[in-house]
Amino acid sequence: MQHRKEFEFQVESLEQRTMLSGVQIFAAGDMGDEAFELIIKGQKQATYSLHGTQPQIFTFKPTGSVTADDIRIQFIND
């Protein structure tokens, strides 16, 4: 006798979310001299350098509305 399982899933669509405060980046590197750029909506907004290998927090306050999908981090000396 075969057992058949049926599942029903409901997917809820989410509304677009806008960041109101700012962008926080938590970063750490292996060598301690890594550098990266913050890209928002395809435009470079800031360049940051890591000093040491311990995690660091970098903060950026955008001038307009930004969603999580708009944000990219690009390492420039990896």
ABEGO torsion letter per residue (X at the ends): XBBBBBBBBBBBBBBBBBBAAEBBBBBBBAAGABBBBBBBGGBBABBBBBBEABBBBBBBBBABBBBAAABBBBBAAX
